[in-house]
Amino acid sequence: EAASAPVLIHADASIWDGLKPSVETVRHANAIHGSFSVLVKGYSTSVRHNASSTDLERALMSLPSVTAVLVTRSGESESGGFEWHCTFMDSSVDLRVDGSHLRGEHA
């Protein structure tokens, strides 16, 4: 969120005659970087913060505990992050994600 600062208005309103004030919202860019780990049934893999759906799918398929998975990824969010949706074809999946190596606001 953008920080707000107090606005001081001059007591003499005549200085505003003819002016059309505008308000701008400034949002500082977020630079998420690093990687996160995905653990499936005791096997883990490291994935970059901006991995494509194909990259994550390949990383998951490299694990002996994964037989088939379909991955889709959202577009980049306002905070610079992504959301992945993983559909595992197994009947049950013990999935854990560790984002402790991600850096940036809202990482």
C-alpha positions as CSV (number, residue, x, y, z in Angstrom):
1,E,0.0,0.0,0.0
2,A,1.1,3.5,-0.7
3,A,1.9,5.6,2.4
4,S,-0.2,8.7,3.0
5,A,1.1,12.0,4.2
6,P,-0.8,14.9,5.7
7,V,-1.9,17.6,3.3
8,L,-1.6,21.2,4.4
9,I,-4.1,23.6,2.8
10,H,-3.2,27.3,2.8
11,A,-5.9,29.4,4.7
12,D,-6.2,31.8,1.8
13,A,-8.5,29.9,-0.7
14,S,-7.9,32.5,-3.4
15,I,-4.5,30.9,-4.2
16,W,-6.5,27.9,-5.6
17,D,-8.6,30.0,-8.0
18,G,-8.3,28.6,-11.6
19,L,-6.3,25.5,-10.6
20,K,-7.6,22.0,-11.1
21,P,-5.9,19.9,-8.5
22,S,-5.4,16.2,-9.3
23,V,-4.6,13.2,-7.1
24,E,-2.1,10.6,-8.2
25,T,-1.6,7.2,-6.6
26,V,2.0,6.0,-6.6
27,R,2.7,2.4,-6.2
28,H,6.3,1.3,-5.7
29,A,7.3,-1.7,-7.7
30,N,7.8,-4.9,-5.8
31,A,10.8,-7.0,-6.7
32,I,10.0,-10.6,-5.6
33,H,13.0,-12.8,-6.1
34,G,14.5,-16.0,-4.9
35,S,13.0,-19.5,-4.9
36,F,10.6,-21.7,-3.1
37,S,10.7,-25.4,-2.4
38,V,7.9,-27.9,-3.1
39,L,7.8,-31.1,-1.1
40,V,5.6,-34.0,-2.4
41,K,5.4,-37.2,-0.4
42,G,8.9,-36.8,1.1
43,Y,10.7,-35.6,-2.1
44,S,11.4,-31.9,-2.8
45,T,12.5,-29.6,-5.6
46,S,13.4,-25.9,-5.7
47,V,11.5,-23.6,-8.0
48,R,12.4,-20.0,-9.1
49,H,10.0,-17.3,-8.0
50,N,8.8,-16.6,-11.5
51,A,8.8,-20.1,-12.9
52,S,6.5,-20.7,-15.9
53,S,3.8,-23.4,-15.6
54,T,6.0,-25.6,-17.7
55,D,9.0,-25.1,-15.5
56,L,7.0,-26.0,-12.3
57,E,5.4,-29.0,-14.1
58,R,8.8,-30.3,-15.1
59,A,10.2,-29.8,-11.6
60,L,7.3,-31.7,-10.1
61,M,7.5,-34.5,-12.6
62,S,11.2,-34.9,-11.8
63,L,10.2,-36.1,-8.3
64,P,9.7,-39.9,-7.9
65,S,6.6,-39.2,-5.9
66,V,4.7,-37.6,-8.7
67,T,3.3,-39.7,-11.5
68,A,1.3,-37.0,-13.4
69,V,0.5,-33.3,-12.9
70,L,-1.0,-30.5,-14.8
71,V,0.2,-26.9,-13.9
72,T,-1.3,-23.5,-14.9
73,R,0.0,-20.1,-13.8
74,S,-1.7,-16.8,-13.4
75,G,-0.5,-13.5,-14.8
76,E,1.7,-11.3,-12.7
77,S,-0.2,-9.8,-9.8
78,E,0.1,-6.1,-8.7
79,S,2.6,-7.1,-6.0
80,G,4.8,-8.9,-8.6
81,G,3.9,-12.4,-7.7
82,F,2.3,-15.4,-9.5
83,E,-0.2,-18.1,-8.5
84,W,0.2,-21.7,-9.7
85,H,-2.6,-24.3,-9.8
86,C,-1.4,-27.9,-9.8
87,T,-3.7,-30.8,-10.6
88,F,-2.2,-34.1,-9.5
89,M,-3.6,-37.2,-11.1
90,D,-2.8,-39.2,-8.0
91,S,-5.5,-40.2,-5.5
92,S,-3.8,-38.4,-2.7
93,V,-1.0,-35.9,-2.5
94,D,0.9,-34.7,0.6
95,L,2.1,-31.3,-0.8
96,R,4.0,-28.7,1.2
97,V,5.5,-25.4,0.0
98,D,8.4,-23.6,1.8
99,G,8.7,-20.0,0.7
100,S,11.4,-19.0,3.2
101,H,13.9,-18.3,0.4
102,L,11.6,-15.8,-1.3
103,R,12.4,-12.1,-0.9
104,G,10.4,-9.0,-1.5
105,E,7.3,-7.4,-0.1
106,H,4.4,-9.9,0.1
107,A,6.7,-12.7,-0.8
